[in-house]
Amino acid sequence: MMKMFFFLFFMIPLCFKKKMFWLVQILMMMMMFMFMNLTISIENYCNMSYMYSFDMISYGLILLSIWISMLMLMASENLYKNNNYLIFFKLNILMLLLLLMLTFSTMNLFMFYLFFEGSLIPTLLLIMGWGYQPERIQAGMYLLFYTLFASLPLLLGIFYIFNSTNLLMIYLLKFYNMDFFLLYLSMILAFLVKMPMYFSHLWLPKAHVEAPVSGSMILAGIMLKLGGYGMLRVMIFLQEVNFKYGIFWVVISLLGGFYISMKCFTQVDLKSLIAYSSVAHMSLVIGGIMTMNYWGFMGSYILMIGHGLCSSGMFCLANINYERLHSRSMFINKGMMNFMPSMSMWWFLLMSSNMAAPPSLNLMGEISLINSLISWSWMTMIMLMMISFFSAGYSLYLFSYTQHGEYNFGIYSFYMGNSREYLLLLLHWLPLNIMVLKMDYSMIWFS
């Protein structure tokens, strides 16, 4: 693992050269392929250096982090053109990627907490530094205080675990069983807010709407996955207590997912609609993890990776429209098929992945999660039917509203999509639909 961190460290001097913007992105892609070719064991941790290592869960999420960070640079060409604090922007993305890779690869619970919280700071700087409206300050504060308020109990929980076991290695904690409600609540709350679960989701649409495209991509692509990753890790030693109280979280997340799906139909802001659809998808992930069965763990992991690519691509599409029309309102973003017929295909492809159509990873994840939740209780079938139906509904609503109909006569003229934008969308869509061919890697890591 250390060679990857050193690769990132030595990329830092390149950030200080103005003309090195695309080189940084190419090096990230190179790093991605280097990481893909590392030896990976399905059962155990591998490539261990000091206390950094990865298993199958970390592997997929680290790959996703590098990939999305690379695409963030590709999507932010406007910053490059306008020279909008470019050096600091590149530095910020590198720091964020470093913190995310450390979060996913550390084996120590306290270090996990440290990097988990540390990744909040570059995200906050992205929103407050490169956001569009003055409300970005308020959105940044929401993000900061929601996350920090829920994270303090997590820190106390980690201290309690160390005090009672003299041990903080995530791998070794699986031999312990901690049947203690307060510890359970404190360990899990921070991750539920980060996911975000319904009732603690208010920071997410705000942060998305105010963030620049790169901020939205990293928030949707990776930051929500930190919560799921943390839950997959701590559930191992909180099994017994979760069997008693897991039902509360399943009920809240499924009812919340249904309600948020309905709320998507009332949105008039493109980004807001995509952000709310993220909350609806993450509610299924929470339900899957809380059922504590094999299908649930598999499905949540697959859906997290699928949603990371799909949601990030949808924010790119919203930004492509925003760069031309300077508005995210759905009343102005109408009839885009007249202007950008080729882009319309990408809207269709990403929307179909968002509603879990084959052959996307979202479909595989949702099938596993539906299996998991219905085997846990047949009554969840009602809410799952609703969530699946309405997720297709709001995806179609978004597609038909933006692509069809009469275009706004206030639009005078603008250029169609350029090759960079089509490549950006292809690099979101291709892994999302090609990885289905290697589902065995995602399905058998949990021995």
N, C-alpha and C positions, 0 to 999 in steps of 0.2 A: 504493500500500500504506500510505503514511503516514497517510492519512485514517482508515484502520481502526484503526491503533494509537492515534491521538489520540482516537478514539471511546471506546476502552477506557480510556485515561488519565482522560478526563473522567467516566467512570462510577465511578471510585474514591471521590469524595466521597459518592456516594449510598449506599455501603456503611455509612457511619457513622450513617445514620438507621435506626432499628429498623423503622419501618413501610414501608421501601422494598424489602422482600424481593422482592415480585412485580414491582415496577417494573424492578429489575435484570434479571429474567428476560425481561420484555417488550422491554426495550432490546436484549438479546442476540438476540431473535428478529428485531427490526428490523434489527440489524446483519447478521444472516444474509441477509435479503432484499436489503439494500444490496449485500452482497458478491456475491450471485448475479447481480445486474444489472451488474456491472462488465464491461468489454469483455474478451473472452478470445480469444486466438489459439491455434489448435490446434497450430501448429508451433513458435512462439517464446515466449520470455518476454514478458510484457506488464505494464502498469501499474507500470513501474519507478520507484522512488523511492530514491535513494541506492543501497544494495546490496540492497534488498529488492524482490522481484518474484515473480511466480508463473507457472508453466506448467501444463499439464493435470494433472500428477501432484500438484503442490502445491495446485491449485485444489480438487480433490475432498477432499483431506485437511484443508484449512483449513475448508471447509464442514462436514465431519464434526466437527471440533473445536468449532466454534461451536454446532452443533446439540446435540452431547452435553453441552456445558457448560450450555446452557439447560435441557436435560432433567434434569441433575443437581440444579439448584435445584428443579425441579418435584418430583423424587422425594424431596427432603429436607424434607418438610413437618413431620416430627416435630421437627426441630431448631428450626423456626420456632415450633411450639407450646410447646416446653419452653424456648425462648430459650437454647439450648446454644451459647454463644459465637458468636452469629449474625453479628456484625460481622466477626470474624476469619474465619469460614467464607466469607462472601461475598468478602472481600478475597483469600482464598486461591484461590478458584475463578477470580477475575479475573486474578490473577497467573499462575496455571497456564495459562489460555487465552492470555494475552499471550505467555508463553514458547513455547507450542506453535505459535502463529501465526508467531512470529519464527523458530522452528526450520524450519517448512515453507517460509517465504518468503525466507530469506536465501540469497544466491548465493555467499557466502564460506565456504569449508570450515571455517576456524577458528571463525567465528561460529556455524556450524552445530553444531560440537562443544560450544561454550559453552552454547548454549540447550538442546541435546540433554541435557546433564548438568544444566542448571539446572532443567529441568522435573521432575527427580527430587525436588527439595526440597519443593515444595508437595504432591506426592503423598505423600511421607513424613509431612508434617505432617497430611494428611488421615487416614492410617492410624493414626498414633500419637496424634492428638488426638481423633478422633471414632470410633475403633474400639470394639468391644464388650468383648472379653476382655483380661485382662492379657497374654496371649501376643502382643498386637499389637506390643509392644516388640521381641520376637524376630523377628517377621515384618518389621518395619521395618528391622532390622539385616541380615536376609537380603537384602532388596531393595537396600539401600545397598551392601553389600559385594560382592555378585555383580556389580552394575552397575559399581561403581567399579573393581573388580579388572580387569574386561575393558576398561574405557575408557582406562586409562593407555596401553596400547600404541597405541590409536587416536590419542591426542594426539601420541605420538612419531612415528607414521606421517605425520601431517599436517605436523609440523615437517620430516620428511625430504623430503616432497613439495615444500615451500616452498624448502628448501635446494637441491634439485636442479633446480627449474623456475622459481624466483622468481615463483610464480604460485599463487593459491589460489582463483581463480574457478571454480566447479563447471562452468560452461558451457565455459570454454576448456580445461579439463583433458581434454576428450574428444579433443583433438588429440594427446595423449600416450599412449604405451603403456608401462606399467611392468611389465616381466616380472621380478618379484623376489619370491620366496616369502615372506620375512619381512615385507615390506611388506604383501603380500596378507593374510597371517595377522593382522597387527596391525590392518589396516583393517577386517577383516570380523568379528573376534571379538566386539567390543562389540555389533554389530548382531545376531549370532546369539544372544547372551545375552539381549538385549532382546526377541527375537521371542516366546518363547524356544525355542531348539532343544533337542531331547531331550539329556540329560546336563547341561544347564545350566538346566533348567526348574524346579528345586526351589523357587526363591523365589516363583514365580507362584501356586501353589495356597495357599501360606501367606499371602501378601499379600492374596489375594482373600477368604480365609475370615475374616481379622481385620479387613478394611477395612469402613467403613460403606458404604451403598449407593452414595453418590456416588463413593467411592474405587474400588469395583469397576467402576462404569460407566466412569470415565475410564481405569482400567487396561486393561479389556477393549476399550474403544472406541478409544482413541488411543495409549496408551503402547506397546502391542505393535506398532502400525503405524509407530512411529518406527524400529524395526529394519528393517522392510521398505523404508521410504522411504530410509533411509541406504544399504541395499544396492543399490536401484535407481540411486542416484546414483553410488556409487563403482565399480560394476561396469563402467561405461562405459570407465574408463581401466585396468581390471584384466582386460581380456578375455582376453588371451593366456594369462596365468598361470591364469586360472579354467578354461580348457579342459583344463589338465593336472590340476588338483586338485578341480574341481567335483564329480567323481564321489563323493568321500568324503562331502561334505555331503548330496548327494542320498540316498545309501545310509543315512546315519545318520538323516536326517529321515524317510524313508519307513518304515524299521524302527521308529523311535521313535514315529511316528504310529500305526502298527499296535499297538504295545505299549501306548501310552497309551489308545487306543480300548478295548482289553481291560480296562485298569485302571479305566475309567469304570464298568464293570459292578460293580466291588467297592466303589464309594463309597456311604457312607450319609449324607453331608452334601450338601445341595442345592447350596450354593455351590462345594463342592469338585468336584462332578461337572461343573458348568458350566465351572469353571476348567480342568479337565483336557481338556474338549472343545475349549477354545480352543487348547491346545497341539497337539492333533491337527490342527486346521484350519491352524494356522500352519506345521505341518510340510509341508503341501502347498505353501504359499506359498514356503517356503525352496527346496523342490525345483524349483518353477517358475522362480524367479529364477536358480538355479544352472544350469539347462539353457541359459541365454543365448539363447533364441530368442523370436521375436515373440509367440507364443501364451503363452509362460511369463510374460513381462513383463505382458502384458495381463491374463491370468488372475489373477496375484498382486495386481495393483492392484485389480481388481474384487472379488476375494474379501476383500481387506483392508477395503474399504468396506462390503461386505455383512456381514462378520463383526462389524465395529464396531457396526453397528446391531442385529444379531440378538443378539449376546452381551450387549450392554448391556440390551436389552429383557428377556432371560432373568434377568439379575441383579435387574431391577426386580420381576419376578414372584416370585422367591425372597424378596425383601425384603417384598413385600406379604403373603406368608404369614408371614414372620418377625415382622412388626409385630403380627399377630393371635395367633399361637401361641407366640411367644417361643422358638422352637426351629427349627433348620434340619435336624433329623434327619428322614430319610425315613420312619422308623417312626411319627413323630408327624404329619407332613404327609401323611396318607392320606385318601382318600375326600373330597377337597375339593369334588368335584362336588356333594355333598349340601349344602354350605354356600354355595358361590359358583358357581352354574351358569354365569353370564355370564363369569366369570373363566376358566372352563374353556375357553371358546372361544379366549381370548387365549393360554392355554397351548398349545392345539393349533396356532394359527396360527404362533406363534414357534418351536415345536418343529419344525413342518414346514419352516419356512425354515432351521432349523439343520441339518436332514438334507438340505438342498439340493433341496427340491421346487420345481417351477415355481409362480409366476413370480418367485421371489426372485433377488436378485443372486448369492446363493451358488451357485445352479445354473449361472449364466453363467460365474462364476469357475471352478467345478470342471470344467465342460466344457472350458474353455480350458486349464486346468492338466493335465487328463488327456490332451488332444491333445498338449500340449507334452512331457509326460514319456514318452508312448508313442512319439512320433516320435524322441525322444532314445535310448530303448532299449525294446524290446518287453518286456523282463523286468520293468520297473517295473509292468507291467499286474497282476501277481499282488498286489503290495502295495496298489496303487490300488483293486483290487476289494475287498480286505479292509477298507481304511480307509472306503470308501464304504458298504459293507454294515454295518460295525459303527457307523458314525456314525448311520445310520438306527436301528440296534439300540439304542444307549444313549439316543437321543432318545425312542424309543417306551417304553423302560424307565422313563425319568424321568417321562414323561407318564402312563403307565398306573399307576405306583406312587403318584404324588401325587394323581391325579384319581379313580381307581377304588378299589374295595375298601371295606372297612368302616372307618368313621372311628373315631378314637381317642376312647374314652369319657371320657378325662380332660378333653376340651374341653367347657366349660360353655356359653358363648355368645360370639359376637362379631359385629360389624357386617359387612355385605357390602361389596363394592367401592364407592368413591365416584367421582364424575365425574372428579376430578383424576387418579385412577389409570387410569381407562379412556382418558382423553385422552393420558396419558403413554405408554401401550402403543400407542395408535393412531399417535402421532408417531414411534414406533420402527418400527412395521410398515409404515406407508404409504410412506415413502421407499424402504424396503427392497424393496418389491414394485412400486412405480410407476416407479422409475428404470430398470427393464428396458426401458421404452418408448423411452428415449434411450441405448441401448447404444452408438450410434455415437460419442458423446462419449468413452466409456471405451475404445473400441477403436481409435481412429485418431490418438491423440496422439503416437504414437511414429513419427516419419517417418524 
